[in-house]
Amino acid sequence: MDPASEELERRSRYLVSLVRRTKLADPSQPEPEPEVEVEPKLKSAEPSGGEGNGGKAEAEAKEKTKVKAKEERKVVVRVRAADMPLPLQRRAVRIAMEAVAAMPRLESKRLALALKKDFDTTYGPAWHCIVGTSFGSYVTHSLGGFLYFSVDKAYILLFRTAVDPLGYLR
């Protein structure tokens, strides 16, 4: 096996071990409200004599349940690989979740720009962000500056590279 392949294998094992050790609980997700409360209120408002009206009330109950399900949609977040302090991970996940919730459908460029801008202004320059549903990468990052995670079906790679001063130019 050549040295490059050995290095790639070593880094892959390292990242896999980090993923296994990293536990990221998202405390910002609210507890879902029980849906049982919607239907009894509507059924108690139904007139007891007519069956024709009962179908209408049942349709309304189903519609309200659908609306409530959209409002309470749970976002699935998974950290795939991380070499980043937990507070920075939480910040990245929070920003990504807020951006995804604000968009009716995923806009990869907008999400990547939001993460990059926030991390550049907060933690200094040279942050890079790749967002997509299917991509591959192999990047070199600064120590403590790598996070690969998913929010629903969007996969996000956020990493920082070293910034060299431009002193060598005349």
C-alpha positions as CSV (number, residue, x, y, z in Angstrom):
1,M,0.0,0.0,0.0
2,D,1.5,3.4,-1.0
3,P,2.0,6.2,1.7
4,A,-0.9,8.3,0.4
5,S,-3.4,5.4,0.7
6,E,-2.1,4.6,4.2
7,E,-2.5,8.2,5.2
8,L,-6.1,8.3,3.8
9,E,-6.9,5.1,5.7
10,R,-5.5,6.4,8.9
11,R,-7.5,9.7,8.6
12,S,-10.6,7.8,7.8
13,R,-10.3,5.6,10.9
14,Y,-9.6,8.7,13.0
15,L,-12.8,10.4,11.7
16,V,-14.9,7.3,12.2
17,S,-13.7,7.1,15.8
18,L,-14.5,10.8,16.3
19,V,-18.0,10.2,15.0
20,R,-18.6,7.3,17.4
21,R,-17.5,9.5,20.3
22,T,-19.4,12.6,19.3
23,K,-22.8,12.9,20.8
24,L,-24.7,16.1,19.9
25,A,-28.0,16.6,21.6
26,D,-30.2,19.4,20.2
27,P,-31.9,21.1,23.2
28,S,-33.6,23.6,20.9
29,Q,-36.2,21.1,19.6
30,P,-39.5,21.7,21.4
31,E,-41.5,18.8,22.9
32,P,-44.3,17.8,20.4
33,E,-47.8,18.6,21.6
34,P,-50.2,15.6,21.6
35,E,-52.4,15.6,18.6
36,V,-55.3,14.0,20.4
37,E,-56.6,17.3,21.7
38,V,-57.6,18.6,18.2
39,E,-60.0,15.9,17.3
40,P,-62.1,15.7,20.5
41,K,-62.8,19.4,20.4
42,L,-64.0,19.2,16.8
43,K,-66.1,16.1,17.5
44,S,-67.8,17.7,20.5
45,A,-68.8,20.6,18.3
46,E,-70.5,18.2,15.8
47,P,-74.3,18.1,15.8
48,S,-75.5,14.8,17.1
49,G,-78.3,14.3,14.6
50,G,-76.8,14.7,11.1
51,E,-74.4,12.4,9.4
52,G,-73.8,14.7,6.5
53,N,-72.2,17.3,8.7
54,G,-70.0,14.6,10.4
55,G,-68.0,14.1,7.2
56,K,-67.3,17.8,7.0
57,A,-66.1,17.9,10.6
58,E,-63.9,14.9,10.1
59,A,-62.4,16.5,7.0
60,E,-61.7,19.6,9.0
61,A,-60.1,17.5,11.7
62,K,-57.8,15.8,9.2
63,E,-56.8,19.2,7.7
64,K,-56.0,20.7,11.1
65,T,-53.9,17.5,11.9
66,K,-52.0,18.0,8.6
67,V,-51.3,21.6,9.4
68,K,-50.2,20.8,12.9
69,A,-47.9,18.0,11.6
70,K,-46.3,20.6,9.2
71,E,-45.8,23.0,12.1
72,E,-44.3,20.3,14.3
73,R,-42.1,18.8,11.6
74,K,-39.0,17.3,13.3
75,V,-35.7,18.1,11.8
76,V,-33.2,15.2,11.9
77,V,-29.6,16.3,12.7
78,R,-26.7,13.9,12.5
79,V,-23.1,14.7,13.1
80,R,-21.2,12.5,10.6
81,A,-17.6,13.5,11.5
82,A,-16.2,16.3,13.7
83,D,-12.9,17.8,14.7
84,M,-14.4,20.9,16.3
85,P,-15.3,22.0,19.8
86,L,-18.8,21.2,20.9
87,P,-19.9,24.9,21.2
88,L,-18.9,25.6,17.6
89,Q,-20.7,22.4,16.5
90,R,-23.9,23.5,18.3
91,R,-23.6,27.0,16.7
92,A,-23.2,25.5,13.2
93,V,-26.2,23.1,13.7
94,R,-28.4,25.9,15.1
95,I,-27.6,28.2,12.2
96,A,-28.2,25.4,9.7
97,M,-31.5,24.5,11.3
98,E,-32.7,28.1,11.3
99,A,-31.7,28.5,7.7
100,V,-33.4,25.3,6.6
101,A,-36.6,26.2,8.5
102,A,-36.7,29.6,6.9
103,M,-36.5,28.1,3.4
104,P,-39.6,26.5,1.7
105,R,-37.1,24.2,-0.1
106,L,-33.4,23.7,0.3
107,E,-31.2,26.4,-1.3
108,S,-27.7,25.0,-0.9
109,K,-25.9,28.3,-1.8
110,R,-27.9,30.3,0.7
111,L,-27.3,27.8,3.5
112,A,-23.5,27.6,2.7
113,L,-23.3,31.4,2.6
114,A,-25.1,31.8,5.9
115,L,-22.8,29.4,7.7
116,K,-19.6,30.8,6.1
117,K,-20.4,34.4,6.8
118,D,-21.3,33.7,10.5
119,F,-18.2,31.6,11.1
120,D,-15.9,34.1,9.3
121,T,-17.2,37.0,11.3
122,T,-17.3,35.2,14.7
123,Y,-14.2,33.0,14.5
124,G,-12.0,34.7,11.9
125,P,-11.4,34.2,8.2
126,A,-10.8,31.1,6.0
127,W,-14.0,29.1,6.7
128,H,-15.4,27.1,3.8
129,C,-18.8,25.5,3.5
130,I,-20.1,22.9,1.1
131,V,-23.8,22.0,1.1
132,G,-25.5,19.4,-1.1
133,T,-27.4,16.1,-1.2
134,S,-24.7,14.1,-2.9
135,F,-21.0,15.1,-3.0
136,G,-17.6,13.8,-2.2
137,S,-14.7,15.6,-0.8
138,Y,-11.2,15.2,0.7
139,V,-10.0,18.4,2.4
140,T,-7.2,19.5,4.6
141,H,-8.3,21.6,7.5
142,S,-6.9,23.4,10.5
143,L,-6.9,21.5,13.8
144,G,-10.3,21.9,15.5
145,G,-12.0,23.3,12.4
146,F,-13.9,20.5,10.7
147,L,-17.5,19.5,10.9
148,Y,-19.5,17.2,8.6
149,F,-23.2,16.9,9.5
150,S,-26.6,16.5,8.0
151,V,-29.9,18.4,8.5
152,D,-32.7,16.3,7.1
153,K,-31.4,15.5,3.6
154,A,-28.9,18.3,3.3
155,Y,-25.3,17.3,4.0
156,I,-23.0,20.1,5.2
157,L,-19.3,20.2,5.3
158,L,-17.8,23.1,7.2
159,F,-14.1,23.5,7.6
160,R,-11.3,26.0,8.2
161,T,-8.0,26.3,6.5
162,A,-4.9,28.0,7.6
163,V,-4.4,31.6,6.5
164,D,-0.8,32.5,5.5
165,P,0.2,36.1,5.6
166,L,0.9,37.7,2.2
167,G,4.4,38.7,3.3
168,Y,6.1,36.8,0.5
169,L,4.7,39.0,-2.2
170,R,6.5,42.2,-3.1
